[in-house]
Amino acid sequence: MGATLITVALSLFVGGSYAELGHDIAHRLETMRKDFVANVSHELRTPITAVRSAAETARRAIGKDPEAALARLGRMKFHLDQSVVLGEPNLAQLMISHPNDSGLAMDQVTRSYATPHFVRSVEVRYGGKLVMNAEVDFSISENPNFRFYFVPNGEGELDAKVVDNENLEFTARVKLDSARLGLASVPR
């Protein structure tokens, strides 16, 4: 900056006019102003962009979409091995679609806590007999899965009943018959 001013002052002294000097200074001041505005604008936009980007990343990392979770609320499905054997322990899985919010985790985007909404009890029966029962006082996990064994002694239904802390009840049922699952007797 100092060298530029000296050059301008020398050109004025040597024979330059005041008009040339005014134009040169005005042009350089305009260039400095544009650079300043561009730099300040960039410095202000960068933190805002960084905050927006972090919020979007957190939203994606959290992965919870409350509306989508409520739309799937209570959907349940049993998964059984294709070869169910009578009189033997058979592995089964109960998959429950439930948001299971404990109310203890802070949403990093809104900085608020979700209202607790979680599975409170799970009961599975086969042919009316209790196979599995779980009573919980807290959130297990989002969309919990329960794996368990049961021993079918004949055709029947595997029933699940789930109750959450808002007393909403959800049920699922799968019928085990020889035609549907190919039940086979254990050779003795």
C-alpha positions as CSV (number, residue, x, y, z in Angstrom):
1,M,0.0,0.0,0.0
2,G,2.8,2.4,0.9
3,A,4.7,1.8,-2.4
4,T,1.5,2.5,-4.4
5,L,0.9,5.9,-2.7
6,I,4.5,6.9,-3.3
7,T,4.1,6.1,-7.0
8,V,0.9,8.1,-7.2
9,A,2.6,11.1,-5.5
10,L,5.6,11.0,-7.8
11,S,3.4,10.8,-10.9
12,L,1.5,13.9,-9.7
13,F,4.8,15.7,-9.0
14,V,6.2,14.9,-12.4
15,G,3.3,16.1,-14.4
16,G,0.2,14.2,-13.7
17,S,-3.0,16.0,-13.2
18,Y,-5.3,15.9,-10.2
19,A,-8.0,14.2,-12.4
20,E,-5.7,11.2,-13.1
21,L,-4.8,11.0,-9.4
22,G,-8.5,11.1,-8.4
23,H,-9.4,8.4,-10.9
24,D,-6.6,6.1,-9.9
25,I,-7.3,6.5,-6.1
26,A,-11.1,6.0,-6.7
27,H,-10.4,2.9,-8.8
28,R,-8.1,1.4,-6.1
29,L,-10.5,2.3,-3.3
30,E,-13.4,0.6,-5.3
31,T,-11.2,-2.5,-5.7
32,M,-10.4,-2.5,-2.0
33,R,-14.1,-2.1,-1.1
34,K,-15.1,-5.0,-3.4
35,D,-12.3,-7.2,-1.9
36,F,-13.4,-6.2,1.6
37,V,-17.1,-6.9,1.0
38,A,-16.3,-10.3,-0.6
39,N,-14.0,-11.3,2.3
40,V,-16.5,-10.2,5.0
41,S,-19.4,-11.8,3.1
42,H,-17.4,-15.1,2.8
43,E,-16.4,-15.0,6.5
44,L,-20.0,-14.5,7.6
45,R,-21.5,-17.1,5.2
46,T,-18.9,-19.8,6.1
47,P,-20.0,-20.2,9.8
48,I,-23.7,-20.2,8.8
49,T,-23.1,-22.8,6.1
50,A,-21.1,-24.9,8.6
51,V,-23.9,-24.7,11.1
52,R,-26.5,-25.7,8.5
53,S,-24.3,-28.5,7.2
54,A,-23.7,-29.8,10.8
55,A,-27.4,-29.7,11.5
56,E,-28.2,-31.6,8.3
57,T,-25.5,-34.2,9.1
58,A,-26.8,-34.6,12.6
59,R,-30.4,-35.0,11.3
60,R,-29.2,-37.7,8.8
61,A,-27.0,-39.4,11.4
62,I,-29.8,-39.5,14.0
63,G,-32.0,-41.0,11.3
64,K,-35.2,-40.5,13.0
65,D,-38.1,-39.2,11.1
66,P,-40.9,-38.8,13.6
67,E,-43.7,-38.8,11.0
68,A,-42.4,-41.9,9.3
69,A,-42.0,-43.7,12.6
70,L,-45.6,-42.9,13.6
71,A,-46.8,-44.1,10.2
72,R,-45.1,-47.5,10.9
73,L,-46.0,-47.6,14.6
74,G,-47.1,-51.1,15.7
75,R,-46.4,-53.0,12.5
76,M,-45.1,-56.4,13.6
77,K,-43.8,-59.4,11.7
78,F,-42.7,-62.9,12.7
79,H,-39.8,-64.6,11.0
80,L,-39.5,-68.4,11.2
81,D,-37.2,-70.8,9.7
82,Q,-38.8,-72.6,6.7
83,S,-38.3,-76.0,8.3
84,V,-40.3,-75.9,11.5
85,V,-40.0,-79.2,13.3
86,L,-42.7,-80.5,15.7
87,G,-41.6,-81.4,19.2
88,E,-38.2,-79.6,18.8
89,P,-37.1,-76.0,19.7
90,N,-37.6,-73.7,16.7
91,L,-36.0,-70.3,16.5
92,A,-38.4,-67.4,15.9
93,Q,-38.0,-63.7,15.6
94,L,-40.6,-61.0,16.3
95,M,-39.9,-57.6,14.7
96,I,-41.8,-54.6,16.0
97,S,-41.9,-51.2,14.4
98,H,-41.9,-48.7,17.2
99,P,-39.9,-45.4,17.7
100,N,-39.1,-46.3,21.3
101,D,-38.2,-42.9,22.5
102,S,-37.0,-43.0,26.1
103,G,-37.4,-39.2,26.6
104,L,-33.7,-39.1,27.8
105,A,-32.0,-38.3,24.5
106,M,-31.8,-34.7,23.3
107,D,-32.6,-34.0,19.6
108,Q,-29.4,-32.4,18.4
109,V,-31.2,-30.3,15.8
110,T,-34.1,-28.9,17.9
111,R,-32.3,-29.2,21.2
112,S,-35.4,-30.5,22.9
113,Y,-36.3,-33.9,24.4
114,A,-38.7,-36.3,22.8
115,T,-41.8,-37.3,24.7
116,P,-41.3,-40.9,26.0
117,H,-43.0,-43.5,23.9
118,F,-41.8,-47.0,24.2
119,V,-42.7,-50.7,24.2
120,R,-43.8,-51.6,27.8
121,S,-44.6,-55.3,27.4
122,V,-44.3,-58.1,24.9
123,E,-46.2,-61.4,25.2
124,V,-45.8,-64.3,22.8
125,R,-48.1,-67.4,22.9
126,Y,-48.3,-70.6,20.9
127,G,-51.6,-72.4,21.0
128,G,-52.6,-70.3,23.9
129,K,-49.5,-71.2,26.0
130,L,-47.0,-68.6,27.1
131,V,-43.8,-68.8,25.1
132,M,-42.1,-65.4,26.0
133,N,-43.0,-62.5,28.2
134,A,-41.0,-59.2,28.6
135,E,-42.0,-56.4,30.9
136,V,-39.8,-53.3,30.5
137,D,-39.8,-49.8,32.1
138,F,-37.5,-48.1,29.6
139,S,-36.9,-47.9,25.9
140,I,-35.2,-51.1,24.6
141,S,-34.2,-49.9,21.1
142,E,-35.8,-48.3,18.1
143,N,-37.8,-51.0,16.2
144,P,-37.0,-53.8,18.7
145,N,-36.5,-57.4,17.6
146,F,-37.0,-60.4,19.9
147,R,-35.5,-63.8,19.2
148,F,-36.8,-66.8,21.0
149,Y,-37.3,-70.5,20.8
150,F,-40.7,-72.3,21.0
151,V,-41.7,-76.0,20.8
152,P,-44.7,-76.6,18.6
153,N,-46.6,-79.8,19.4
154,G,-49.0,-79.6,16.6
155,E,-50.7,-77.1,14.3
156,G,-51.5,-73.8,16.0
157,E,-51.0,-70.0,16.0
158,L,-48.0,-68.0,17.2
159,D,-49.6,-64.9,18.7
160,A,-47.8,-61.7,19.8
161,K,-49.3,-58.9,21.9
162,V,-47.3,-55.7,22.4
163,V,-48.4,-52.8,24.7
164,D,-46.6,-49.5,24.8
165,N,-46.4,-46.8,27.6
166,E,-49.4,-45.0,26.0
167,N,-51.4,-48.2,26.4
168,L,-51.6,-48.7,22.6
169,E,-51.9,-52.4,21.8
170,F,-50.5,-54.2,18.8
171,T,-50.9,-57.8,17.7
172,A,-49.4,-60.1,15.2
173,R,-50.3,-63.7,14.4
174,V,-48.9,-66.4,12.2
175,K,-50.6,-69.7,11.7
176,L,-48.5,-72.8,11.7
177,D,-50.0,-75.6,9.6
178,S,-48.6,-78.3,7.5
179,A,-49.7,-76.7,4.2
180,R,-48.3,-73.3,4.9
181,L,-44.9,-74.0,6.5
182,G,-44.3,-77.7,5.7
183,L,-44.3,-78.9,9.3
184,A,-42.5,-82.2,9.6
185,S,-42.7,-84.7,12.5
186,V,-39.5,-85.6,14.4
187,P,-38.5,-89.2,13.5
188,R,-38.4,-91.3,16.7
